[in-house]
Amino acid sequence: MYAVIVIGTRPQIIKTAPLLREAESRGFDLDVVHTGQHYDYEMSKIFFKELSMPDPVSNLGVGSGSHGLQTGKMMIELENVFNKLKPDVVLVPGDTNSTLAGALAASKMGIPVAHVESGCRSFDMGMPEEVNRRLTDHCSDLLFCVSEWARTQLLKESIESDRVLLVGDTMYESVQAHRGDVDSDDILEKLGVDEDYFVLTVHRAENTDIEVRLRNIFETVMDFDEEIVFPCHPRTRKRLVESGLMEKIEGSKVRLVEPVGYYSMLRLIRDAEMVLTDSGGVQKEAFWLDTPCVTLRDNTEWRETVELGWNRLVGAEPRLIRKAVEDFRSGGLRKSVNPYDFGGASEKIVEELMQSFD
C-alpha cells in the first residue's frame, strides 16, 4: 500500500509531521507532495528541518495567484503527479487551496481521499478556507475529525457515519512532541524581549486588504503599554507601507520582526502575556500553551477555545479589542479539558488507513 499527503503551507507541515513519524514506525509508505502554495519555500524548508521531515517527493512550485488560478494550476500538476506515483490513497490536511486541489484531483481520478481535520466550520462562506473545507469533506472517503463538535457537523450534513472518525488533532501532537525544543529556543534572548509582552500576527486578506480594518487593528494595539512582538507576513508588510501605517509602527512599541521558525513561534506564544491573531493555527497553539488569545476575526472554526474561555472574537473593532485585553488581564483562567486530544491522533489515522486500503 502506498499513500501521498498533499501540503502547501506551513501549518500543513506541522499537521503532517506526526503522521509521517507514525507511518514510518508502522511500515506504512507515505510520501509528501508540496504544491508550493506558500511561495516562500525556503521558509517552509526550515519547518521541514525542525520537524525532522523528509523532503517532498515532488514540489510543484505553483506560487501565489488568485484562488481560482492557484487551485486550477495545482489540480493540473497534481493529476500528473498522481499518474506518475499511483497512490492507493491521497491524504489532504486542513483547509487550504492545496487541500481542495488535492481532494478534487484525486477524487476525479478515482483515488480514495482522506481528509485530516474534517468537520471544522466557521459558517462564513466568504472565507476561502470555509469553502475549501466544506467541498473537501463532501468528496472525501474518510473524514478524520479533531473534535466531537466537528464530528457532529459532518453528521448534520448527511455524511455517512461510517466514513467519519473522531481521532483528535495532529497539530496538538506536534506541540507535545516539541515542548523540549521550545524550552531551549532562544528567540526571546535574541530579541531582548521583556517578560510582559504580547504576540501579534495579522495576515488574513479580510484584515490586510481592507484598510479601515488594518488601521483599526494597528492603531489600537499601538496604544497598549506592553511591547508587542509582531512576526510580519510579507503581504502584511506591503499593506502597512501602502497605508502609511509603517511609519507609525516604527515609532511605537510594536516590534516588527521577520517570520520565525516553528520552535521560536511556540516559545513566543507560550511565554507571552497574551496573543492577538487572525490565524487559525495560532488560536489552537495559544490554547494548548495556556496563553489567552484575542482573535482578530468575526468568527472561528475553533469554537471550543471560545466556549472554554481562552479565546475572544473581536474582529477589527477597537472597543472589543481593548475590552478583551482588559478582561484577560484580570486573569483567573484555568484549563479544564482539551477537546482536541483523544490519545494519539496519528496512530488512529494510520491504523484506519491500513485497515481500509490494505
Secondary structure, DSSP 4 states (H G I P E B T S, - for coil): -EEEEEE-SHHHHHHHHHHHHHHHHHT-EEEEEE---SS-HHHHHHHHHHTTPPPPSEE----S--HHHHHHHHHHHHHHHHHHH--SEEEEESSSHHHHHHHHHHHHTT--EEEEEET-----TTSHHHHHHHHHHTT-SEEEESSHHHHHHHHHTT--GGGEEE---HHHHHHHHTHHHHHH--HHHHHT--SSEEEEE---HHHHSSHHHHHHHHHHHTTSSSEEEEEPPHHHHHHHHHHTHHHHHHTSSEEEE----HHHHHHHHHH-SEEEE--HHHHHHHHHTT--EEE-SS--S-HHHHHTTSEEE-TT-HHHHHHHHHHHHT--------TT-SS-HHHHHHHHHHHHH-
